[in-house]
Amino acid sequence: MSGSFRISRLLPSDAEAFRTIRLAALRTAPDAFGSTYEIEAARPVSAFADGLSASVVFGAYDDRRIVGMAGLKREAGPKVSHKAFIWGFYVEPAWQGRGAGSALVAALIEAAQDVVEQLTLTVVEGNDAAIALYTKFGFTAYGVEPRALKTLAGYVNEVLMALRLPSGAAEQPKAT
């Protein structure tokens, strides 16, 4: 079954929608994220607008509202700026398995082309659907960080994954 949705890059003017989907993610899957619902809910909308200025974030929309999100942040510094980190990936349960997740990952990869050479991400160990989705796009696991997150239920390990993009994507560091 597929769904009717559109993928759009979120701008600071989309801060309310971003806040809505971010809080839904933290409420629905609290053990999958490094932040908590309580911390994020206390932040003003302007903080979400600032976050959209600092990262590339895509939203998946149905006819009326945002139903998924995923972010991409380039690493800072001359020795790591060839990489970007995927963060905050979430699709509402009713939209999972309908193509929104694949469309979000494809949008992130397209946005990273010609900008960075490698994408990295972490996913909670045991989230087989997410691992399968990332693997479908060519991401490979290169390790597991034990006890990466401490939740109310205990510690959670995270699988570390990476995707090498076509060469020549990022600028070479300049000698100083």
Secondary structure, 3 states (H helix, E strand, C coil): CCCCCEEEECCHHHHHHHHHHHHHHHHHCHHHCCCCHHHHHCCCHHHHHHHHHHCEEEEEECCCCEEEEEEEEECCCCCCCCEEEEEEEEECHHHCCCCHHHHHHHHHHHHHCCCCCEEEEEEECCCHHHHHHHHHCCCEEEEEEEEEEEECCEEEEEEEEEEECCCCCCCCCCCC
